[in-house]
Amino acid sequence: IQIKNLNTLGERSATGMSAETGVLVVGVKSTGPYAKVFSTNDVIVAYEDQEVKTLKDFFDIQEKYKFSKKRTLKVFRNQKTIVVEIEKQAFYP
């Protein structure tokens, strides 16, 4: 998947977020390992129960759990927060 900081009013409006915080999913490869997990305009708001406000937060937390085979993320989608579990893969800003 491709991700970036959520940082504009337009992005906030498109996602339904009340603040410009979190990591926005801007692209999901249809044949990739996360195609059934993430959708474009999802916002990752927590990673292993740690708040994610920026890409730096996201990658810092990912580094802490780099040897974990499974990871839990909270994702804001369609006006609600859901919990997803992912297998170890790479994310690209």
C-alpha positions as YAML, in Angstrom:
chain: A
units: angstrom
residues:
- id: 1
  name: ILE
  ca: [0.00, 0.00, 0.00]
- id: 2
  name: GLN
  ca: [0.99, 3.61, -0.36]
- id: 3
  name: ILE
  ca: [0.57, 5.91, 2.63]
- id: 4
  name: LYS
  ca: [1.10, 9.58, 3.53]
- id: 5
  name: ASN
  ca: [0.35, 12.02, 6.32]
- id: 6
  name: LEU
  ca: [-3.27, 13.15, 6.48]
- id: 7
  name: ASN
  ca: [-2.69, 16.89, 6.31]
- id: 8
  name: THR
  ca: [-5.23, 18.81, 4.27]
- id: 9
  name: LEU
  ca: [-8.81, 19.85, 4.81]
- id: 10
  name: GLY
  ca: [-9.76, 18.07, 1.58]
- id: 11
  name: GLU
  ca: [-8.24, 14.79, 2.78]
- id: 12
  name: ARG
  ca: [-9.94, 15.21, 6.13]
- id: 13
  name: SER
  ca: [-13.27, 15.81, 4.40]
- id: 14
  name: ALA
  ca: [-12.86, 12.80, 2.09]
- id: 15
  name: THR
  ca: [-12.11, 10.49, 5.00]
- id: 16
  name: GLY
  ca: [-14.56, 11.90, 7.53]
- id: 17
  name: MET
  ca: [-11.83, 12.56, 10.08]
- id: 18
  name: SER
  ca: [-12.47, 15.32, 12.60]
- id: 19
  name: ALA
  ca: [-8.79, 16.35, 12.68]
- id: 20
  name: GLU
  ca: [-5.79, 16.32, 10.35]
- id: 21
  name: THR
  ca: [-4.07, 13.44, 12.08]
- id: 22
  name: GLY
  ca: [-3.22, 9.88, 11.13]
- id: 23
  name: VAL
  ca: [-1.75, 8.15, 8.11]
- id: 24
  name: LEU
  ca: [-3.83, 8.18, 4.94]
- id: 25
  name: VAL
  ca: [-3.93, 5.19, 2.61]
- id: 26
  name: VAL
  ca: [-3.60, 6.71, -0.88]
- id: 27
  name: GLY
  ca: [-3.18, 3.52, -2.87]
- id: 28
  name: VAL
  ca: [-3.73, -0.21, -2.55]
- id: 29
  name: LYS
  ca: [-2.38, -2.61, -5.15]
- id: 30
  name: SER
  ca: [-5.33, -4.79, -6.18]
- id: 31
  name: THR
  ca: [-3.19, -7.93, -6.31]
- id: 32
  name: GLY
  ca: [-1.11, -7.07, -3.25]
- id: 33
  name: PRO
  ca: [-1.18, -8.73, 0.16]
- id: 34
  name: TYR
  ca: [-3.29, -5.94, 1.69]
- id: 35
  name: ALA
  ca: [-5.95, -5.68, -1.06]
- id: 36
  name: LYS
  ca: [-8.59, -7.24, 1.19]
- id: 37
  name: VAL
  ca: [-7.47, -5.37, 4.32]
- id: 38
  name: PHE
  ca: [-7.13, -1.70, 3.30]
- id: 39
  name: SER
  ca: [-9.08, 0.65, 1.05]
- id: 40
  name: THR
  ca: [-8.09, 3.98, -0.45]
- id: 41
  name: ASN
  ca: [-8.95, 6.79, 2.02]
- id: 42
  name: ASP
  ca: [-8.57, 4.56, 5.09]
- id: 43
  name: VAL
  ca: [-6.77, 6.39, 7.89]
- id: 44
  name: ILE
  ca: [-4.44, 4.42, 10.15]
- id: 45
  name: VAL
  ca: [-4.92, 5.91, 13.63]
- id: 46
  name: ALA
  ca: [-3.17, 3.32, 15.84]
- id: 47
  name: TYR
  ca: [-0.53, 0.63, 15.49]
- id: 48
  name: GLU
  ca: [-0.22, -1.98, 18.24]
- id: 49
  name: ASP
  ca: [-2.41, 0.26, 20.45]
- id: 50
  name: GLN
  ca: [-0.08, 3.24, 20.02]
- id: 51
  name: GLU
  ca: [-1.52, 6.42, 18.52]
- id: 52
  name: VAL
  ca: [-0.38, 7.24, 15.00]
- id: 53
  name: LYS
  ca: [-0.48, 10.96, 14.15]
- id: 54
  name: THR
  ca: [2.17, 11.06, 11.40]
- id: 55
  name: LEU
  ca: [4.22, 8.87, 9.08]
- id: 56
  name: LYS
  ca: [7.12, 9.25, 11.50]
- id: 57
  name: ASP
  ca: [4.98, 7.79, 14.30]
- id: 58
  name: PHE
  ca: [3.92, 4.96, 12.00]
- id: 59
  name: PHE
  ca: [7.44, 4.01, 10.95]
- id: 60
  name: ASP
  ca: [8.84, 4.40, 14.49]
- id: 61
  name: ILE
  ca: [6.22, 1.97, 15.80]
- id: 62
  name: GLN
  ca: [6.73, -0.37, 12.85]
- id: 63
  name: GLU
  ca: [10.45, -0.47, 13.66]
- id: 64
  name: LYS
  ca: [9.68, -1.53, 17.26]
- id: 65
  name: TYR
  ca: [7.62, -4.46, 15.99]
- id: 66
  name: LYS
  ca: [9.74, -5.40, 12.99]
- id: 67
  name: PHE
  ca: [10.15, -8.98, 14.19]
- id: 68
  name: SER
  ca: [6.45, -9.54, 14.94]
- id: 69
  name: LYS
  ca: [4.73, -11.77, 12.40]
- id: 70
  name: LYS
  ca: [1.29, -10.26, 13.00]
- id: 71
  name: ARG
  ca: [0.40, -6.68, 13.85]
- id: 72
  name: THR
  ca: [-2.83, -4.99, 14.90]
- id: 73
  name: LEU
  ca: [-3.85, -1.61, 13.52]
- id: 74
  name: LYS
  ca: [-6.85, 0.64, 14.12]
- id: 75
  name: VAL
  ca: [-8.22, 2.09, 10.92]
- id: 76
  name: PHE
  ca: [-10.82, 4.84, 10.50]
- id: 77
  name: ARG
  ca: [-13.15, 3.88, 7.64]
- id: 78
  name: ASN
  ca: [-16.69, 5.01, 6.81]
- id: 79
  name: GLN
  ca: [-17.07, 7.13, 9.95]
- id: 80
  name: LYS
  ca: [-15.99, 4.39, 12.35]
- id: 81
  name: THR
  ca: [-12.83, 2.81, 13.72]
- id: 82
  name: ILE
  ca: [-12.17, -0.83, 12.92]
- id: 83
  name: VAL
  ca: [-9.38, -3.17, 14.00]
- id: 84
  name: VAL
  ca: [-7.38, -5.04, 11.37]
- id: 85
  name: GLU
  ca: [-4.66, -7.62, 11.75]
- id: 86
  name: ILE
  ca: [-1.90, -7.80, 9.16]
- id: 87
  name: GLU
  ca: [0.98, -10.09, 8.37]
- id: 88
  name: LYS
  ca: [4.48, -8.63, 8.20]
- id: 89
  name: GLN
  ca: [4.93, -6.76, 4.90]
- id: 90
  name: ALA
  ca: [6.43, -3.48, 3.74]
- id: 91
  name: PHE
  ca: [4.70, -0.10, 3.65]
- id: 92
  name: TYR
  ca: [5.75, 2.64, 1.28]
- id: 93
  name: PRO
  ca: [5.33, 6.39, 1.86]
...
